[in-house]
Amino acid sequence: MLEPLWFALVAGMLTVYVVLDGFDLGAGAIHLWVARTESERRQVIASIGPVWDGNEVWLLAAGGTLFFAFPALYASSFSGFYLPLMIVLWLLMLRGIAIEFRGHLDSRVWTPFWDAVFCGASALLAVFFGVALGNVVRGVPLDASGYFFEPLWTNLRLGPETGVVDWYTVLVGLTALGALMLHGSRWVALKTDGPVRERAVATARPLWWMTLGLTALLTVATFGVQPHVPERLRGQPLGFIFPLLALGGLFGIRRLSRRGADLGAFLSSGAYLAGMMSSVAFGLYPYVLPSNADPTHALTVHGAAAASGGLAIGLTWWIPGMLLAIGYSVFVYRHFAGRVKSGEAGYGHSGEAPS
């Protein structure tokens, strides 16, 4: 029964990616609002600078694990989502380029241009990741061969001829944007001081209400769009622990932020995201890619998995690899603990923000 284990491992890695890279995507999406001067923008970028590229390792590792453990799913999804995948790759590249290029020239045009690219690419990545997740939950028009094709959009309505973008996937994308902007604002509040921190705290308040409303609306919509999710929860009531984790995390953000507990509010934001991702994984199981054309064509955990022998051997390599990745993440976050102080461009060598 290695297939369910690998399903849980892939879902866990994607959840870690969303929690870790989610805050720097959110920080990028809000940084033009919380940082008004060049010094303040350098402060926001410095708060994610040591970790943002390491966070994306979890996306690469999850993609590699998906290819190894569920090759049929990898082949089907990457062929059907070819255009959105290219868009995501371009946004990832533009975001990294913007961070590196913004300081290369001292110009009134150059730096603001790359700041706008950084903000726009971060926000669009959050939306596109949400749209991709919405497609997985809603289902795609898989045929008997296990492949499909979707245009970017058709008429924005649900049905047998859906596009990548419809009203439901847009709703998931907007929820993802709101949630990651909230997550990013709590990170900026945790890692900065002065006016930037104050604006990040203020920005988080309306984002919390936005996320609460969109989460409630999305939950109702998901139960209607994908009946397997409520059926799964009714059949396995223990799974309600995941939505409760998300709900507890969301209300924990508000309660702890009122107390000025920046670390607790940020961790609560992470718990909300982890609860939402876990709810999706639990609700869809045993499907890894449902079909909205013919349910018998859906890809399942057992049908899309590699051979059991390969899964067993792969586990012996996956464990030490993940231990290295976890060790690196722990080292970096401990080394760059503390806040980035106002007027400074980065951390000191001790790991604390320079005073």
C-alpha positions in Angstrom: 0.0 0.0 0.0 2.7 2.4 -1.0 0.5 4.4 -3.3 -1.5 6.2 -0.5 1.8 7.0 1.2 3.3 8.6 -1.8 0.0 10.5 -2.3 0.3 11.9 1.2 4.0 12.7 0.6 3.3 14.7 -2.6 0.4 16.5 -0.9 2.6 17.3 2.1 5.4 18.7 -0.1 3.0 20.9 -2.0 1.5 22.1 1.3 5.0 23.0 2.6 5.6 24.9 -0.6 2.4 26.8 -0.3 3.2 27.8 3.3 6.8 28.7 2.7 6.8 30.3 -0.8 3.3 31.6 -0.1 4.5 34.3 2.2 7.1 35.7 -0.2 4.6 35.6 -3.0 2.2 37.5 -0.8 5.0 39.9 0.3 5.8 40.6 -3.3 2.1 41.2 -4.1 1.7 43.8 -1.3 5.1 45.4 -1.3 4.1 48.5 -3.4 1.4 49.2 -0.7 3.4 48.6 2.5 6.6 50.2 1.2 6.5 53.8 0.0 10.2 54.6 -0.4 13.2 52.9 -2.0 14.6 52.2 1.5 11.3 50.6 2.6 11.1 48.5 -0.5 14.6 47.2 0.0 13.5 46.4 3.6 10.6 44.2 2.3 12.8 42.5 -0.3 15.5 41.9 2.3 12.9 40.2 4.6 12.5 37.4 1.9 15.8 37.7 0.2 17.7 34.9 2.1 14.8 32.4 1.8 12.7 32.9 -1.3 14.8 30.8 -3.7 15.2 28.1 -1.1 11.4 28.0 -0.7 10.9 27.3 -4.4 13.1 24.1 -4.0 9.9 22.5 -2.5 8.0 23.1 -5.7 10.8 21.5 -7.8 11.0 18.6 -5.3 7.3 18.1 -5.4 7.3 18.1 -9.2 10.1 15.6 -9.3 8.3 13.4 -6.7 5.1 13.6 -8.7 7.0 12.5 -11.9 8.5 9.6 -10.0 5.5 8.4 -8.0 2.6 9.2 -10.4 4.0 9.3 -13.9 0.6 9.0 -15.6 -0.7 12.0 -13.6 2.5 14.0 -14.5 2.2 13.2 -18.2 -1.5 13.9 -18.4 -1.6 17.2 -16.4 1.6 18.7 -17.9 0.3 18.0 -21.4 -3.2 19.3 -20.8 -2.0 22.4 -18.8 0.8 23.2 -21.2 -0.1 26.8 -21.8 -0.8 27.7 -18.1 2.5 25.9 -17.2 4.4 28.1 -19.6 2.8 31.2 -18.1 3.8 30.0 -14.6 7.4 29.4 -15.7 7.6 32.9 -17.2 6.1 34.5 -14.0 8.6 32.6 -11.9 11.5 33.8 -14.1 10.2 37.4 -14.2 9.9 37.4 -10.4 13.4 36.2 -9.8 14.8 38.5 -12.5 13.0 41.5 -10.9 14.6 40.9 -7.5 18.1 40.6 -9.0 17.8 43.4 -11.7 16.1 46.2 -9.7 19.3 47.4 -8.1 21.6 47.2 -11.1 20.9 50.8 -12.4 20.3 54.0 -10.5 17.3 55.3 -12.5 13.9 56.7 -11.9 12.5 54.3 -14.5 14.5 51.1 -14.1 13.9 50.4 -10.4 10.1 51.2 -10.3 9.7 49.1 -13.5 11.2 46.0 -11.9 9.3 46.7 -8.7 6.0 46.7 -10.7 7.1 43.4 -12.4 7.9 41.9 -9.0 4.5 42.9 -7.6 2.6 41.8 -10.7 4.4 38.5 -11.2 3.9 37.6 -7.5 0.2 38.4 -7.6 -0.4 36.6 -10.9 1.5 33.5 -9.6 -0.8 33.3 -6.6 -3.9 33.5 -9.0 -2.6 31.0 -11.4 -1.7 28.5 -8.7 -5.2 28.9 -7.4 -6.7 28.4 -10.8 -4.6 25.2 -11.3 -5.9 23.9 -8.0 -9.4 24.8 -9.0 -9.0 22.7 -12.2 -7.9 19.7 -10.2 -10.8 20.0 -7.8 -13.4 20.6 -10.5 -12.0 18.0 -12.9 -10.8 18.1 -16.4 -12.1 16.5 -19.7 -10.0 13.3 -19.6 -10.5 10.9 -22.4 -10.1 7.1 -22.4 -6.3 7.5 -23.0 -5.9 9.6 -19.9 -5.1 12.8 -21.7 -7.0 16.0 -22.2 -6.9 19.5 -23.7 -8.4 22.7 -22.4 -8.3 26.1 -24.0 -7.4 29.0 -21.6 -11.1 29.9 -21.5 -14.4 29.3 -23.3 -17.5 30.8 -21.9 -16.5 30.9 -18.2 -19.3 28.4 -17.3 -19.0 24.9 -16.0 -19.8 22.0 -18.4 -18.2 19.5 -20.7 -16.4 22.2 -22.7 -14.7 24.1 -19.9 -11.6 26.0 -20.2 -8.7 26.4 -17.7 -10.4 29.6 -16.5 -14.1 29.6 -15.6 -16.1 31.2 -12.7 -15.1 28.5 -10.3 -11.4 28.4 -11.0 -11.4 32.3 -10.9 -13.0 32.0 -7.5 -10.2 29.7 -6.3 -7.6 32.0 -7.8 -9.0 35.0 -6.0 -9.1 33.1 -2.7 -5.5 32.0 -3.2 -4.5 35.6 -3.9 -6.3 37.0 -0.8 -4.9 34.2 1.4 -1.3 34.6 0.2 -1.4 38.4 0.5 -2.7 37.9 4.0 0.1 35.4 4.7 2.6 37.8 3.2 1.4 40.7 5.2 1.8 38.7 8.4 5.4 37.8 7.3 6.3 41.4 6.6 4.8 42.4 10.0 7.0 39.7 11.7 10.2 40.5 9.9 10.3 44.3 9.6 9.8 47.3 11.9 8.8 51.0 11.7 6.3 52.2 9.1 6.6 49.1 7.0 5.5 46.9 9.8 2.6 49.3 10.7 1.3 49.3 7.1 1.6 45.5 6.9 -0.5 45.1 10.0 -3.0 47.6 8.7 -3.1 45.8 5.3 -3.7 42.5 6.9 -7.0 43.6 8.5 -9.1 44.0 5.3 -7.3 41.0 3.7 -8.5 38.9 6.7 -12.1 39.8 6.0 -11.6 39.2 2.3 -10.1 35.8 2.9 -12.9 34.8 5.3 -15.6 35.8 2.9 -13.9 34.1 -0.1 -13.2 30.9 1.9 -16.9 30.6 2.9 -18.0 31.2 -0.6 -15.5 28.8 -2.0 -16.5 26.0 0.4 -20.1 26.2 -0.7 -19.1 26.3 -4.3 -16.8 23.4 -4.0 -19.5 21.2 -2.4 -21.7 21.9 -5.4 -19.0 21.6 -8.1 -17.3 18.4 -6.8 -19.8 16.2 -5.0 -17.1 13.7 -4.1 -15.7 16.1 -1.5 -18.7 16.2 0.8 -19.3 12.5 0.2 -15.7 11.8 1.3 -16.1 13.9 4.4 -19.4 12.3 5.3 -17.9 8.8 4.9 -14.7 9.7 6.8 -15.7 12.2 9.5 -12.2 12.2 10.9 -11.3 14.3 7.8 -13.1 17.3 9.3 -9.9 17.9 11.3 -8.4 19.5 8.2 -11.2 22.1 7.7 -11.1 22.8 11.4 -7.4 23.4 11.3 -8.0 25.9 8.5 -10.8 27.6 10.4 -8.8 27.7 13.7 -5.8 29.1 11.9 -7.9 31.9 10.2 -9.5 33.0 13.5 -6.1 32.6 15.2 -4.7 35.2 12.9 -7.2 37.8 14.0 -7.0 36.9 17.7 -3.2 36.9 17.9 -2.7 40.0 15.7 -4.9 42.0 18.1 -2.4 41.1 20.8 0.6 42.1 18.7 1.8 38.5 18.6 3.4 38.7 15.1 4.9 35.2 15.2 1.7 33.6 16.4 -0.3 35.4 13.8 2.1 34.3 11.1 2.0 30.6 12.3 -1.8 30.8 12.4 -1.7 31.9 8.8 0.4 29.0 7.9 -2.0 26.7 9.7 -4.9 28.1 7.7 -3.1 27.4 4.4 -2.0 23.9 5.6 -5.6 23.1 6.6 -7.0 24.3 3.2 -4.4 22.2 1.2 -5.0 19.1 3.4 -8.7 19.5 3.1 -8.4 19.4 -0.7 -6.1 16.4 -0.7 -8.3 14.5 1.8 -11.5 15.5 0.0 -10.3 14.3 -3.5 -8.8 11.0 -2.4 -8.5 8.5 -4.1 -8.7 10.7 -7.1 -5.5 12.6 -8.2 -7.2 14.1 -11.3 -11.0 13.8 -11.6 -12.8 13.8 -14.9 -15.7 16.1 -15.5 -16.5 14.4 -18.9 -16.7 10.8 -17.8 -16.0 9.8 -14.2 -14.7 6.4 -15.3 -11.8 8.1 -17.0 -10.6 9.8 -13.8 -7.0 9.2 -12.6 -6.8 7.6 -9.2 -4.0 7.0 -6.8 -3.6 3.4 -7.7 -4.2 3.8 -11.4 -1.7 6.7 -11.9 1.1 5.3 -9.6 4.4 3.7 -10.7 5.1 0.1 -10.0 5.3 -0.9 -6.3 8.9 -2.0 -6.6 10.0 1.3 -7.9 8.0 3.1 -5.2 9.7 1.1 -2.5 13.2 1.7 -3.8 12.4 5.4 -4.3 11.5 5.8 -0.7 15.0 4.9 0.4 16.3 7.9 -1.7 13.5 10.3 -1.0 14.0 10.1 2.8 17.7 11.3 2.9 16.9 13.9 0.2 14.1 15.4 2.2 16.2 15.4 5.4 18.8 17.5 3.6 16.1 19.9 2.3 14.6 20.2 5.8 18.0 20.7 7.4 18.9 23.4 4.9 15.5 25.2 5.5 16.0 25.0 9.3 19.5 26.4 9.1 18.6 29.3 6.8 15.5 30.4 8.9 17.5 30.2 12.1 20.5 32.0 10.7 18.4 34.8 9.3 16.2 35.2 12.4 15.2 38.7 13.7 13.8 41.7 11.9 15.2 43.8 9.1 15.6 47.2 10.6 14.5 50.4 9.0 17.1 51.9 6.7 19.0 48.6 6.4 19.3 46.5 3.3 19.7 43.0 4.9 20.7 40.9 7.9 23.9 40.9 9.8 26.3 38.0 9.8 25.0 36.8 13.2 21.6 36.1 11.8 20.0 39.0 13.6 18.9 42.0 11.7 21.5 44.7 12.0 20.9 47.5 14.5 
